[in-house]
Amino acid sequence: MRVFSAGDIDRALDFPTLVDAVSDAMRGGFVAPQRHHHEIERAGEPPATQLLMPAWTESASPAGLFLGTKLVNVFPGNTARGLPTVLGLYVLQSGRTGETLAALDGTRLTLWRTAAASALAARFLARVDAQRLLIVGAGAMAPFLARAHASVRRFSSVAVWNRRPEGADCLAEVLRGQGLPAEPRKDLRQAVFEADVISCATLSSAPLIAGAWLQPGQHLDLVGAFNMRMREADEEALKRARIFVDTEAACVEGGDVALGLAAGAIGRADVVTDLGGLCRGAEGRRSGDEITLFKSVGASIEDLAAAMLVWRKSGGAGP
């Protein structure tokens, strides 16, 4: 069994290749049963969450025979400890024999595949002439989202907003070091007004993006709000946008879309399709003036596609 650290994963992956791999997986040949979702109460701290996310390739899949499971722990209280809020382990196995092939840093794999899924959605939903990207939030996910979105659209500017301005300053500096034209912004409303693509990855419990701020032609990417106590966009944003999700799970768990459906602000028919549907040819953006919204809660197919790519790029043979 091989072990892949965060650094090993970084060296194996790039966003253009990973976005294509996730696209291929979403078109078919992968099986993803419902994930296990458990709330963990901790006295004096926000509730934690544990997820078990299995997936495997079908017998006739051209991708080869693999299966894998991700174990994810989400501990919001880790922010105060200076630790990541999302920690995980991924186990990749042979889909032919069940043999364990590799253990991968699940936290890093999650950052890569989540950002790749958002970029893949933006291929279909962001205007082809999008020039200005706004990143909302400056946590561990933020630099991956910026680089992933920049792999599918050529941005002339990348604005960064964070509740703590020093976080936006730091992230902008990191992104400039990675070759992106990034600058921190203090006025979120103005930054939203000026953006073509808005990508949010926060743990906010109250909406940050007001629907009244949105402009024709924008694409809104919502990655945070992983439970029903969180949300990044208000109901008006949902009502004004044409809505897409990564998987059907986004309609019943996570904030934003699931909350809008539960409250009756939007109906199930307002959710056009999922990421797999887009990859199989469902209609994405229909006009330059349309506002589109993509809500991500994470999919085990994305994890397996990313783990398989790491395995093969590092010299592993397909079972």
N, C-alpha and C positions, 0 to 999 in steps of 0.2 A: 504493500500500500504506500502510495506517495502522499506527501503532505505539501500543500501549497499555501504559503503565507500571503499576507496582503501585498508584499512586494513582488512575490512571484506572479500574482494575478495581474498587478499593474504592468509588469513586463510582458505578459502574454497577450493582453487585450488592447485594442484600440476601438474607438467608437464607430468608425465606418464599417469595420468588419463585424463588430458585435451587433449593431443595428440590423445589418443584413441577416445575421444568424437568427436573431429574434424574429425577424420578418418571416424567414423560412419556416421556423417552428410554429408560428401562429397560423400559417396556411394549412397545417395538418400534419398527421403522423405522430402527434404527441397526445398523451392522455394525462389529464390533471383532475383527480378526484377532489371533492370538497376538502378544504383544509380544516384542521382542528384549531379551534380558537378558544383560549382559556384566559379568564381574568384572574389575577393573583392579587389579593389584598395584602397591603403592608401598612402597619400602623404608623401614622405620622408622615406618610408619603403618598404620592399619587398612585392609583392602582397600576400594577404592571400587567403585561400581557405576554403569553407564550403562544407561539404559532408552530404547528407542524405542517409542512408543505411538501407532499410527495408528488412525483410525476414520473412518467416513463414513456419510452418510444414504443410505437406499435410494431408488431412483428414484421410488417412490410415497409417500415419506415426507411427511406433512403439514408437517413442520418445515422443508422446503425442501431444496435440494441443496447440501450442504457436505461438505468433507472437511478433516481436520486431523491433525497429528502433533505429539506432544510429545517433546522431547528432554530427558531428566532425568539429572542427575549427582548421585549421593549420595556425599559425601565426609565420613565420620565424623570425620576428622582436623581438619575445619574448626572444630570446637568450640574447640580450643586456639588457633585464630587469631581467634576472635571473629567468625567468618563462619557463615552458615547451612549446615547439613549437606546440605540439598537445594536444588539450583539447577537452573533449567530455562528452556526457551524453547518457546512454542507457536506454530505456524504454522497459520493458518486460511486455507483456500482455497475457491474456488468448486467445487462438485461438478458443475457443468455444463460449465465451460471449463477448470478446473485453474488459473485465475488466482489468484495470491496476494492475499488481501484484507487480511490483518493479521498482525502479529507481536505476541504478547502475552507479558508477563512470566510465564513458566511457573512460577516459584516461587510467586508470589502466587496464580495460578490454581489450583495444586495445593492450597494451604491452604484456599481457598474450597470447591473441589469435594469434597475429602476430608471436611471437616467437614459439608458438606451431605449426603453419603452416609451418614455416621453418624447424623445427625438423621433422615434418611429411614427408616433401619432402625429407629430408636427409635420412630417413629410406629406401627410394627407390633409392636414387641417390648417397649417399656417400658410399665409399668402406666400407665393413663390418669390415675391419681391420684398419680403420682410427684411427690414434693415436694423431695427432697434429691439434689443432683448432687455428685459427687466428680470432680475433675480430677486425674489422676495424671501429673505431669510439667509443667514450666513453660517449655518451649521455644516456638518460633515457632507451632507448631500449636495449643497449648493455648488461647489466647484465642478462636480461631476455633471450636474445639470447644465451648467454654462458650457462646458466643453462638448457635451452631447448635442445640445441644440446648435452649437456652432458648427457641428459636423454635417448638418443637413440644410442650414441656411447661412448665407454670408452676411454677418452682421457688421455694420459700421460702428456700432456702439453697444456696450453692455453696461447697463445701470445696475447698481446693487443697493438694496434697501434692507435694513435690519432694525429691529426694535432698539437695540443698543448700537448707536452710530459707530462706536469703535469696532464692532464686528464687521460692519460694512466696509470700513476703511481697510481692515486687515484682508478681507476677502478680495477687494478690488486690487490690492497690491499683489496678492497671490495670482489672480487671474492675469494681471499685466505681465507677471513673470512667465506665464504660460502662453503669452502671445496674443491675448485677447484685449481689446480696447475698453477696459473696464474703468468705471468711475463710481464712487459712492454717491448716494443721493439721500437727502434728509426729508424731503417732502414726498411721501408715498403717493398722494393723490396726483401730483404733477407728474411723477415718474410713470404712473399708470397711464395718464392722459397721453404721454409722448411715446409709449411703447407699441410695438407691433406684436411681440410675443411676451407674455407675462408668465413666469414660471415660479410657483410658490412651493416651498418646502419648509413648513414651520410646525410648531406644536401649539398653535393658537387655539384658544377655546372660544374666541369671538371672531366674527368675520373681519378680515383685513381688507379685502377687495370689495368695494361697493359697486353694485351693478350700475348705479347712476354715473360712475366714473368711466365706464367702458365706452370705447369708440368703435364705429363701424370698421370691420376688417380685422379686428384684433383676435388673437388666439390666447386663451387662458388655460394654463397647465397647472392642475392642482395635485400635488404629490403628498403633502402633509395630511393632517386631520385623519389619523388612522383609526379613530374610534368615534362613537356617536356623541361624545362629549366635546368634540373638536370641530372647528370649521374655519375655512380660509376665505370663503366668498359668501355673500349674503343671498337671500332668496331672489332678489331682483336680478342678480348676475345669472342665476340659473334660468330665470324666466326670459331673459334677453338673448341667451345663447342657444345654439344648436349643440346638444350634449352627446358626448361619447365617453365610454368607459373602457378600462383595460379588460375587465372581466365582469360577469354578472354579479360577482360578489360586491362590487361597488354600489349596487342598488340596495343592498341590505346591511352592509357594514361600512365603517368609515364615515367621516362627516360629509358635509356638502351635499352630494347627490342623494345619498341614503336619507339624510335628514330632510331634504326638500321633498322627497317622495313620502316620507312618514308624515310630514306636516300637511301634505296636500297642495304644496306650492307648485309642484309640477306633477305630471302623471307619467306612468310607465311608458306611454307612447312618445313622450318627449325625449327619451333616451334612444338615440338613433340606432346605434350598434356598438359592438365591442371592438377591441383591437384586432382580433382574429377576423371579424367581418370586414374591417377596412383592408386588411392584407389580402383577403379573398375577393376584393373588388367592390365592396359596398361604397356608395357615394360618400365622399368626404366633404370638403369645402365646395360649395356650389357657386359662390360669387365673391368678388373682392370686398363687398360691404358686409358680408355675413360675420357675425361674432360666433366663434367656436369655443367649446369648452371640453377639456379632456380630464377626467378624474381617474387617478391611479390608486389602487390599493395593493398592488403586487400580485404576481401570478407565478405559480410554480413552474409553468412552461418556460418562462423567462429565465428562471434560475437554472433549470436543466440545460437549456440552450447555452447559457454562459459557461456553465461548468464543463460541458462537452467541448466548447471552444478552447478553454484553458487547457484541458487534457490533451487535445490534439495539437495545439500550438506548442505544447511543451514536449512533444514527441510521443505521446501515448497512442497506442493502437486502438482502433475500434473493435469492440467485441464481435 
